[in-house]
Amino acid sequence: MYFSDEIRLVKRTYVDNKPVETYRDVFCDITSISGAEDTNARQTNIKAAARIVLYSDDYDNETLIDYFGGRMLPKGRYSVYRTYYKNDRVELYIEKRKGGQS
């Protein structure tokens, strides 16, 4: 794990019924998902895009990820559909929603 990729964690809250987004840029590793993860995700109509590993101290239950493009993923906004905590790290499993909606 080199934590050489960079993502933007997006937290969406609502003020007076209007969405307000706050952002934080963090370093991470982006990897492909396993075959078992892909199978499990597809059983619930999720098209898994990737696995993101970052330090758990950097994660505050954000549900959206902005990625600016690179070798593993195309540029865009992704949704976190599952998290897995392991020691001092957290794995975020993300999907690209149809039509780019998150």
C-alpha positions, -999 to 999 in steps of 0.1 A, spaced: 0 0 0 16 32 -12 -14 56 -8 -4 73 -41 -39 79 -54 -59 110 -44 -97 112 -40 -121 139 -27 -144 127 1 -178 144 -1 -202 147 27 -237 159 19 -258 175 46 -291 194 43 -297 230 55 -332 243 50 -339 213 27 -311 223 4 -280 201 0 -247 214 12 -215 196 3 -182 197 22 -150 183 7 -117 168 19 -89 155 -3 -71 124 10 -45 100 -3 -55 63 -8 -49 32 -28 -75 23 -55 -76 -13 -65 -99 -36 -84 -125 -56 -66 -124 -94 -61 -146 -117 -81 -165 -126 -49 -172 -89 -42 -184 -84 -78 -208 -114 -75 -222 -103 -42 -227 -67 -54 -245 -79 -86 -269 -99 -65 -282 -66 -51 -281 -48 -85 -248 -29 -77 -222 -26 -104 -190 -23 -83 -164 0 -97 -134 -3 -73 -121 -7 -38 -105 23 -21 -82 18 9 -74 47 32 -65 53 68 -96 51 90 -87 84 107 -92 101 73 -127 88 69 -158 104 84 -186 83 69 -187 102 37 -210 86 11 -197 102 -21 -163 101 -37 -150 124 -65 -122 110 -86 -102 131 -111 -93 102 -133 -63 79 -135 -53 43 -143 -80 25 -123 -111 46 -128 -125 72 -151 -131 107 -138 -164 111 -120 -185 109 -89 -190 76 -71 -211 63 -43 -199 42 -13 -221 12 -11 -201 -7 16 -173 -1 41 -150 -26 58 -128 -16 87 -95 -35 91 -70 -24 118 -61 13 111 -76 13 76 -110 13 60 -119 -2 26 -146 17 7 -164 -2 -20 -178 22 -46 -202 22 -75 -209 45 -104 -246 52 -104 -265 51 -137 -267 85 -154 -240 98 -131 -265 104 -102 -253 100 -67 
